[in-house]
Amino acid sequence: MNDIIKTARQIVGSPEDHLHDTSLFTAAWATMKAARGQGFDPQRLRPQHLIGHPAPDPEPLDQTLIRVGETVRCYAARQGYRIQRCHAA
C-alpha cells in the first residue's frame, strides 16, 4: 500500500510529467485522499488544479520579420501590386 501512495505523491507532486493522461492525476489525487480517510468528489477537482500543456517557444524576431516580409510580398504580387524590394515589408 505504501508503494501506491508513494507513486500517487510523485504524480500529484509533478503533474506536468503526466500531461498526456489527466485521469492519472485524478486517480492519484483520489488515492491520496483515500489514504487520509477523506472522501473525494472528482467534480470538485477543477481545471486550475491541472497544469496545461506548455506553450511553444516563441519564434526569434529576425525569423518573424523575414516570414512576415515574404508573406506581404507574396500577397502584393497576387494582388498585382508592383513594389520595389527596398520598399517592401
Phi and psi in radians as a Rosetta constraint file:
Dihedral C 1 N 2 CA 2 C 2 CIRCULARHARMONIC -1.111 0.35
Dihedral N 2 CA 2 C 2 N 3 CIRCULARHARMONIC -0.591 0.35
Dihedral C 2 N 3 CA 3 C 3 CIRCULARHARMONIC -1.125 0.35
Dihedral N 3 CA 3 C 3 N 4 CIRCULARHARMONIC -0.676 0.35
Dihedral C 3 N 4 CA 4 C 4 CIRCULARHARMONIC -1.141 0.35
Dihedral N 4 CA 4 C 4 N 5 CIRCULARHARMONIC -0.772 0.35
Dihedral C 4 N 5 CA 5 C 5 CIRCULARHARMONIC -1.164 0.35
Dihedral N 5 CA 5 C 5 N 6 CIRCULARHARMONIC -0.692 0.35
Dihedral C 5 N 6 CA 6 C 6 CIRCULARHARMONIC -1.082 0.35
Dihedral N 6 CA 6 C 6 N 7 CIRCULARHARMONIC -0.772 0.35
Dihedral C 6 N 7 CA 7 C 7 CIRCULARHARMONIC -1.116 0.35
Dihedral N 7 CA 7 C 7 N 8 CIRCULARHARMONIC -0.729 0.35
Dihedral C 7 N 8 CA 8 C 8 CIRCULARHARMONIC -1.070 0.35
Dihedral N 8 CA 8 C 8 N 9 CIRCULARHARMONIC -0.713 0.35
Dihedral C 8 N 9 CA 9 C 9 CIRCULARHARMONIC -1.108 0.35
Dihedral N 9 CA 9 C 9 N 10 CIRCULARHARMONIC -0.683 0.35
Dihedral C 9 N 10 CA 10 C 10 CIRCULARHARMONIC -1.126 0.35
Dihedral N 10 CA 10 C 10 N 11 CIRCULARHARMONIC -0.714 0.35
Dihedral C 10 N 11 CA 11 C 11 CIRCULARHARMONIC -1.175 0.35
Dihedral N 11 CA 11 C 11 N 12 CIRCULARHARMONIC -0.820 0.35
Dihedral C 11 N 12 CA 12 C 12 CIRCULARHARMONIC -1.189 0.35
Dihedral N 12 CA 12 C 12 N 13 CIRCULARHARMONIC -0.559 0.35
Dihedral C 12 N 13 CA 13 C 13 CIRCULARHARMONIC -1.295 0.35
Dihedral N 13 CA 13 C 13 N 14 CIRCULARHARMONIC -0.379 0.35
Dihedral C 13 N 14 CA 14 C 14 CIRCULARHARMONIC -2.476 0.35
Dihedral N 14 CA 14 C 14 N 15 CIRCULARHARMONIC 1.232 0.35
Dihedral C 14 N 15 CA 15 C 15 CIRCULARHARMONIC -1.134 0.35
Dihedral N 15 CA 15 C 15 N 16 CIRCULARHARMONIC -0.393 0.35
Dihedral C 15 N 16 CA 16 C 16 CIRCULARHARMONIC -1.115 0.35
Dihedral N 16 CA 16 C 16 N 17 CIRCULARHARMONIC -0.369 0.35
Dihedral C 16 N 17 CA 17 C 17 CIRCULARHARMONIC -1.389 0.35
Dihedral N 17 CA 17 C 17 N 18 CIRCULARHARMONIC -0.178 0.35
Dihedral C 17 N 18 CA 18 C 18 CIRCULARHARMONIC -2.197 0.35
Dihedral N 18 CA 18 C 18 N 19 CIRCULARHARMONIC 0.609 0.35
Dihedral C 18 N 19 CA 19 C 19 CIRCULARHARMONIC -1.155 0.35
Dihedral N 19 CA 19 C 19 N 20 CIRCULARHARMONIC -0.448 0.35
Dihedral C 19 N 20 CA 20 C 20 CIRCULARHARMONIC -1.170 0.35
Dihedral N 20 CA 20 C 20 N 21 CIRCULARHARMONIC -0.380 0.35
Dihedral C 20 N 21 CA 21 C 21 CIRCULARHARMONIC -2.463 0.35
Dihedral N 21 CA 21 C 21 N 22 CIRCULARHARMONIC 1.587 0.35
Dihedral C 21 N 22 CA 22 C 22 CIRCULARHARMONIC -1.221 0.35
Dihedral N 22 CA 22 C 22 N 23 CIRCULARHARMONIC -0.373 0.35
Dihedral C 22 N 23 CA 23 C 23 CIRCULARHARMONIC -1.157 0.35
Dihedral N 23 CA 23 C 23 N 24 CIRCULARHARMONIC -0.454 0.35
Dihedral C 23 N 24 CA 24 C 24 CIRCULARHARMONIC -1.129 0.35
Dihedral N 24 CA 24 C 24 N 25 CIRCULARHARMONIC -0.713 0.35
Dihedral C 24 N 25 CA 25 C 25 CIRCULARHARMONIC -1.106 0.35
Dihedral N 25 CA 25 C 25 N 26 CIRCULARHARMONIC -0.772 0.35
Dihedral C 25 N 26 CA 26 C 26 CIRCULARHARMONIC -1.080 0.35
Dihedral N 26 CA 26 C 26 N 27 CIRCULARHARMONIC -0.755 0.35
Dihedral C 26 N 27 CA 27 C 27 CIRCULARHARMONIC -1.137 0.35
Dihedral N 27 CA 27 C 27 N 28 CIRCULARHARMONIC -0.687 0.35
Dihedral C 27 N 28 CA 28 C 28 CIRCULARHARMONIC -1.139 0.35
Dihedral N 28 CA 28 C 28 N 29 CIRCULARHARMONIC -0.700 0.35
Dihedral C 28 N 29 CA 29 C 29 CIRCULARHARMONIC -1.119 0.35
Dihedral N 29 CA 29 C 29 N 30 CIRCULARHARMONIC -0.764 0.35
Dihedral C 29 N 30 CA 30 C 30 CIRCULARHARMONIC -1.085 0.35
Dihedral N 30 CA 30 C 30 N 31 CIRCULARHARMONIC -0.683 0.35
Dihedral C 30 N 31 CA 31 C 31 CIRCULARHARMONIC -1.090 0.35
Dihedral N 31 CA 31 C 31 N 32 CIRCULARHARMONIC -0.765 0.35
Dihedral C 31 N 32 CA 32 C 32 CIRCULARHARMONIC -1.157 0.35
Dihedral N 32 CA 32 C 32 N 33 CIRCULARHARMONIC -0.696 0.35
Dihedral C 32 N 33 CA 33 C 33 CIRCULARHARMONIC -1.137 0.35
Dihedral N 33 CA 33 C 33 N 34 CIRCULARHARMONIC -0.724 0.35
Dihedral C 33 N 34 CA 34 C 34 CIRCULARHARMONIC -1.129 0.35
Dihedral N 34 CA 34 C 34 N 35 CIRCULARHARMONIC -0.642 0.35
Dihedral C 34 N 35 CA 35 C 35 CIRCULARHARMONIC -1.118 0.35
Dihedral N 35 CA 35 C 35 N 36 CIRCULARHARMONIC -0.489 0.35
Dihedral C 35 N 36 CA 36 C 36 CIRCULARHARMONIC -1.561 0.35
Dihedral N 36 CA 36 C 36 N 37 CIRCULARHARMONIC -0.046 0.35
Dihedral C 36 N 37 CA 37 C 37 CIRCULARHARMONIC 1.393 0.35
Dihedral N 37 CA 37 C 37 N 38 CIRCULARHARMONIC 0.354 0.35
Dihedral C 37 N 38 CA 38 C 38 CIRCULARHARMONIC -1.804 0.35
Dihedral N 38 CA 38 C 38 N 39 CIRCULARHARMONIC 2.661 0.35
Dihedral C 38 N 39 CA 39 C 39 CIRCULARHARMONIC -1.368 0.35
Dihedral N 39 CA 39 C 39 N 40 CIRCULARHARMONIC 2.876 0.35
Dihedral C 39 N 40 CA 40 C 40 CIRCULARHARMONIC -2.504 0.35
Dihedral N 40 CA 40 C 40 N 41 CIRCULARHARMONIC 2.177 0.35
Dihedral C 40 N 41 CA 41 C 41 CIRCULARHARMONIC -1.989 0.35
Dihedral N 41 CA 41 C 41 N 42 CIRCULARHARMONIC 1.891 0.35
Dihedral C 41 N 42 CA 42 C 42 CIRCULARHARMONIC -1.087 0.35
Dihedral N 42 CA 42 C 42 N 43 CIRCULARHARMONIC -0.364 0.35
Dihedral C 42 N 43 CA 43 C 43 CIRCULARHARMONIC -1.186 0.35
Dihedral N 43 CA 43 C 43 N 44 CIRCULARHARMONIC -0.425 0.35
Dihedral C 43 N 44 CA 44 C 44 CIRCULARHARMONIC -1.457 0.35
Dihedral N 44 CA 44 C 44 N 45 CIRCULARHARMONIC -0.196 0.35
Dihedral C 44 N 45 CA 45 C 45 CIRCULARHARMONIC -1.470 0.35
Dihedral N 45 CA 45 C 45 N 46 CIRCULARHARMONIC 1.641 0.35
Dihedral C 45 N 46 CA 46 C 46 CIRCULARHARMONIC -1.502 0.35
Dihedral N 46 CA 46 C 46 N 47 CIRCULARHARMONIC 2.895 0.35
Dihedral C 46 N 47 CA 47 C 47 CIRCULARHARMONIC -0.975 0.35
Dihedral N 47 CA 47 C 47 N 48 CIRCULARHARMONIC -0.486 0.35
Dihedral C 47 N 48 CA 48 C 48 CIRCULARHARMONIC -1.148 0.35
Dihedral N 48 CA 48 C 48 N 49 CIRCULARHARMONIC -0.239 0.35
Dihedral C 48 N 49 CA 49 C 49 CIRCULARHARMONIC -1.449 0.35
Dihedral N 49 CA 49 C 49 N 50 CIRCULARHARMONIC -0.176 0.35
Dihedral C 49 N 50 CA 50 C 50 CIRCULARHARMONIC -1.911 0.35
Dihedral N 50 CA 50 C 50 N 51 CIRCULARHARMONIC 2.536 0.35
Dihedral C 50 N 51 CA 51 C 51 CIRCULARHARMONIC -1.629 0.35
Dihedral N 51 CA 51 C 51 N 52 CIRCULARHARMONIC 2.273 0.35
Dihedral C 51 N 52 CA 52 C 52 CIRCULARHARMONIC -1.318 0.35
Dihedral N 52 CA 52 C 52 N 53 CIRCULARHARMONIC 2.987 0.35
Dihedral C 52 N 53 CA 53 C 53 CIRCULARHARMONIC -1.139 0.35
Dihedral N 53 CA 53 C 53 N 54 CIRCULARHARMONIC 2.434 0.35
Dihedral C 53 N 54 CA 54 C 54 CIRCULARHARMONIC -1.166 0.35
Dihedral N 54 CA 54 C 54 N 55 CIRCULARHARMONIC 2.534 0.35
Dihedral C 54 N 55 CA 55 C 55 CIRCULARHARMONIC -1.253 0.35
Dihedral N 55 CA 55 C 55 N 56 CIRCULARHARMONIC 2.624 0.35
Dihedral C 55 N 56 CA 56 C 56 CIRCULARHARMONIC -1.186 0.35
Dihedral N 56 CA 56 C 56 N 57 CIRCULARHARMONIC 2.734 0.35
Dihedral C 56 N 57 CA 57 C 57 CIRCULARHARMONIC -1.114 0.35
Dihedral N 57 CA 57 C 57 N 58 CIRCULARHARMONIC 2.456 0.35
Dihedral C 57 N 58 CA 58 C 58 CIRCULARHARMONIC -1.171 0.35
Dihedral N 58 CA 58 C 58 N 59 CIRCULARHARMONIC 2.624 0.35
Dihedral C 58 N 59 CA 59 C 59 CIRCULARHARMONIC -1.276 0.35
Dihedral N 59 CA 59 C 59 N 60 CIRCULARHARMONIC 2.435 0.35
Dihedral C 59 N 60 CA 60 C 60 CIRCULARHARMONIC -1.030 0.35
Dihedral N 60 CA 60 C 60 N 61 CIRCULARHARMONIC 2.566 0.35
Dihedral C 60 N 61 CA 61 C 61 CIRCULARHARMONIC -1.032 0.35
Dihedral N 61 CA 61 C 61 N 62 CIRCULARHARMONIC -0.714 0.35
Dihedral C 61 N 62 CA 62 C 62 CIRCULARHARMONIC -1.057 0.35
Dihedral N 62 CA 62 C 62 N 63 CIRCULARHARMONIC -0.764 0.35
Dihedral C 62 N 63 CA 63 C 63 CIRCULARHARMONIC -1.127 0.35
Dihedral N 63 CA 63 C 63 N 64 CIRCULARHARMONIC -0.687 0.35
Dihedral C 63 N 64 CA 64 C 64 CIRCULARHARMONIC -1.089 0.35
Dihedral N 64 CA 64 C 64 N 65 CIRCULARHARMONIC -0.788 0.35
Dihedral C 64 N 65 CA 65 C 65 CIRCULARHARMONIC -1.123 0.35
Dihedral N 65 CA 65 C 65 N 66 CIRCULARHARMONIC -0.693 0.35
Dihedral C 65 N 66 CA 66 C 66 CIRCULARHARMONIC -1.128 0.35
Dihedral N 66 CA 66 C 66 N 67 CIRCULARHARMONIC -0.798 0.35
Dihedral C 66 N 67 CA 67 C 67 CIRCULARHARMONIC -1.108 0.35
Dihedral N 67 CA 67 C 67 N 68 CIRCULARHARMONIC -0.774 0.35
Dihedral C 67 N 68 CA 68 C 68 CIRCULARHARMONIC -1.154 0.35
Dihedral N 68 CA 68 C 68 N 69 CIRCULARHARMONIC -0.732 0.35
Dihedral C 68 N 69 CA 69 C 69 CIRCULARHARMONIC -1.038 0.35
Dihedral N 69 CA 69 C 69 N 70 CIRCULARHARMONIC -0.772 0.35
Dihedral C 69 N 70 CA 70 C 70 CIRCULARHARMONIC -1.116 0.35
Dihedral N 70 CA 70 C 70 N 71 CIRCULARHARMONIC -0.709 0.35
Dihedral C 70 N 71 CA 71 C 71 CIRCULARHARMONIC -1.102 0.35
Dihedral N 71 CA 71 C 71 N 72 CIRCULARHARMONIC -0.767 0.35
Dihedral C 71 N 72 CA 72 C 72 CIRCULARHARMONIC -1.133 0.35
Dihedral N 72 CA 72 C 72 N 73 CIRCULARHARMONIC -0.759 0.35
Dihedral C 72 N 73 CA 73 C 73 CIRCULARHARMONIC -1.103 0.35
Dihedral N 73 CA 73 C 73 N 74 CIRCULARHARMONIC -0.726 0.35
Dihedral C 73 N 74 CA 74 C 74 CIRCULARHARMONIC -1.116 0.35
Dihedral N 74 CA 74 C 74 N 75 CIRCULARHARMONIC -0.734 0.35
Dihedral C 74 N 75 CA 75 C 75 CIRCULARHARMONIC -1.112 0.35
Dihedral N 75 CA 75 C 75 N 76 CIRCULARHARMONIC -0.779 0.35
Dihedral C 75 N 76 CA 76 C 76 CIRCULARHARMONIC -1.092 0.35
Dihedral N 76 CA 76 C 76 N 77 CIRCULARHARMONIC -0.677 0.35
Dihedral C 76 N 77 CA 77 C 77 CIRCULARHARMONIC -1.155 0.35
Dihedral N 77 CA 77 C 77 N 78 CIRCULARHARMONIC -0.699 0.35
Dihedral C 77 N 78 CA 78 C 78 CIRCULARHARMONIC -1.147 0.35
Dihedral N 78 CA 78 C 78 N 79 CIRCULARHARMONIC -0.572 0.35
Dihedral C 78 N 79 CA 79 C 79 CIRCULARHARMONIC -1.402 0.35
Dihedral N 79 CA 79 C 79 N 80 CIRCULARHARMONIC -0.177 0.35
Dihedral C 79 N 80 CA 80 C 80 CIRCULARHARMONIC 1.586 0.35
Dihedral N 80 CA 80 C 80 N 81 CIRCULARHARMONIC 0.196 0.35
Dihedral C 80 N 81 CA 81 C 81 CIRCULARHARMONIC -1.324 0.35
Dihedral N 81 CA 81 C 81 N 82 CIRCULARHARMONIC 2.489 0.35
Dihedral C 81 N 82 CA 82 C 82 CIRCULARHARMONIC -1.888 0.35
Dihedral N 82 CA 82 C 82 N 83 CIRCULARHARMONIC 1.816 0.35
Dihedral C 82 N 83 CA 83 C 83 CIRCULARHARMONIC -2.053 0.35
Dihedral N 83 CA 83 C 83 N 84 CIRCULARHARMONIC 2.306 0.35
Dihedral C 83 N 84 CA 84 C 84 CIRCULARHARMONIC -1.275 0.35
Dihedral N 84 CA 84 C 84 N 85 CIRCULARHARMONIC 2.564 0.35
Dihedral C 84 N 85 CA 85 C 85 CIRCULARHARMONIC -1.055 0.35
Dihedral N 85 CA 85 C 85 N 86 CIRCULARHARMONIC -0.560 0.35
Dihedral C 85 N 86 CA 86 C 86 CIRCULARHARMONIC -1.247 0.35
Dihedral N 86 CA 86 C 86 N 87 CIRCULARHARMONIC -0.329 0.35
Dihedral C 86 N 87 CA 87 C 87 CIRCULARHARMONIC -1.788 0.35
Dihedral N 87 CA 87 C 87 N 88 CIRCULARHARMONIC -0.082 0.35
Dihedral C 87 N 88 CA 88 C 88 CIRCULARHARMONIC -1.370 0.35
Dihedral N 88 CA 88 C 88 N 89 CIRCULARHARMONIC 2.786 0.35
